Amino acid sequence: MAKLRYYDASGGTQAPTPKTAGHTEFLRTGRIDRRRPWLPEQRRYMTHEEVAEKTGRKLQAAGETTHKRINGFHASIQFPKLIFHRTLADSPHLGYCHVTAARTNLNHSREIAWAFYFANFFSDLGDETHFFERIQPSYSRMYFAVAIEPNAEGGQMAINRNVRGNGLIFRTQDPKVALKNVLMLGARDEALRRIIRRL
């Protein structure tokens, strides 16, 4: 894949605009001033580190808002704030954010740990080496939750692929569906689940 180049589109470093336009000068005097320098619009190209930092700030802010919305639903459903983000190495304008993690009984089976994420692209989940496969950046966001368990080697958390074959609990592009699914995972009693189902 070709290495992407990014430029600052905020408009802060454009070339100065001339005081008179060329065509109006010609209509007034019948001449075009050839001494004036014709500068093309200058772009300030950004490094991958700058793009990753800018993407990270956006993901972090969206993670804070998402966590606030989840915890604002009901006092009995509260999730810990575990917000961190990562950007993709080859495409630093794409990234994902971890929002929270908790434990729940999935389908009345044993209790499992799960983590909730969102990404600023849509993709399929792959294996351990390529977590995201077939990335589609044209879609705005993807919300997903995966089952997790401690890794035997390093003690870090890894996807529990024994749950539903690939560890994926849910994946959606709709933020309302994602909120409903996370609340269903956090609800402790059936009465609260019935209220959430009616949303």
N, C-alpha and C positions, 0 to 999 in steps of 0.2 A: 504494500500500500504506500502511495506517495505521502511524503511528510507534509502535513497541513501547515499553512502559514496563516497567521491571524494578524489583523490590523485593528487599530483603535477607531471605531466608527462613531465615537462620541462627538466628533467635529471640533475638538479643541485645537488641532494642529493643522488647519487648512491654510492654504496660501492666501495672502491678503487679496481682497477683491479690488479691481481697478476703480478709480473714481468715475471715469467715463467709459461707456461701452464703445466698441469699435464701430459698430454700425451707425450709432448716433453721431459720432465724430465725422464719419464719412458723409452723412446727410447734411451736416452743418457746413463743412469746409470742402467737400469733394475729395479729401485725402484721408488715408489711413496712416496713423503714426506707427511707423515700423520700428522706432527706437524703443518702444515699450516692451519689456521682457514678457514673453508668454510662458508663464509657469504652469505646468500641469498641477492638478490637485495633489498635494503631498499627503502620503499616508505614513503613519507611524506604525511600523510592524511591531507586534508584541512577541515576547518570548513565550515558550510553553509554560514556564514557571509563572509568568504574569497571568496567563490565561487560567492556569490551574488555581491560582490564588483568587482570582475574580469569581470563578465558578464555585470555589469552596465557600466564599462569603455568601453567595446566593443560596447554596444548599444549606448552609448553617442557619440562615434566617428562615428558610422554608421549614426546616426541621423544628425550630423553636415554635413557629406558628402551628405546625401540625400537632406537636405535643400538647400545646395549650388547648387546642380544640378537642383533642381526645380526653384530656383530664377535665374539661369543662362540662362534660355531658352529665355526669351524676357523681355525687360524693362517694358512693360505694365502689365506683370503678376508677381507680387511680393507678397509673403506671409510672414506673421510675423514669427519670429523664436521663437517657443514655445516648446523647447525640454526638455522633462523629460522622465525618464524610470522607470519601475517597474519590479521586478523579481517575479516568482511564489514562494510561501512560501515553498511548499514541494519539489520543483525542482528548486533550485536557478540558475541552468545552463540555464534555460528557462526564457525568459522575453520579454517585448514589450517596444516600444519607441513611444511617442507622438512627432510628428514632427512639425505640424502647424495646425491652425484652421482658418476658414474664413466663409463668408456668400455667398450664391449663390441662383439664381432662378433655382430650379430643375423642369424640364419639364414645364416651363412657369407658374408655380404655384407661391404661395407666397414664399418670401425669407426665406431660412432656414440656420441655422448655422450647420457647419460640422467640423469634426476633422479627420486628417490623421495620421495613425499609421503604424508601421511595427512590426512584431514579428519574433523571430528566431525559429519558429515552425509553423505548419499549424493546424488549428482547426475550428470547427463551433462556432458561437457566440451563447451564451445561454442567460439566464435571468440575473437579477441584482445580485443574490447571486453567481452564477457560470458564470462569463462572458465568459470564454472559456470552450467549451465542446468537448469531443473526440479529445484530443490533439494528434497530430502525429508528434513527434520530428524528424522523419526520413526526412521530407522535410526541406529544408534549411531556407526558409523565407515565410512570408505571409504579403502582403501589403493590407491595408483595410482602408476605410473611413466610418464613421458613422455620422448620423444626431444627433445633440446634442441640448439640451435646458436646461435652468436653472431648477434645482430641487426645488420643492415647499417647501420642508422641510428645507434643509440646505443652499440653495442658490448656491450649487455647480452644475456643469454641469452633466447631465445625458443623456443617450441615448433617443432620441425622437423616440419611437416605433410606432408613427403614420405614419412615413415615411416608405413606402414599407413593413409594417407589423412588421419588426424587427429592423428598423433603419439603416440597412446596405445599403450603397450607392454602394460600389463595394468591391470585394475581389479577389485578384489574387496572383499568385506566381511569375509572370513575372515582373521584375522591369521596363521594358519599357512600358508595359501596364499600370502599376501603375502611372508612370510619365505622360503618355498621359491622363489618367483619372483625375489626379489632375489638370493638365493644362486646361482641358476642364471645370472643376469646377471653375477655376479662370479666364477664358477668359470672357471679358466684352462685346465683340461684335461678330457678326456672321462671319465677315471676318477672325478674328483670330481663331475662332473655325474651319473654313474650312481648314486653314493651319495646325492646330493640327491634324485634322482627316486624313490628307494625310501622316502623319508621319509613 
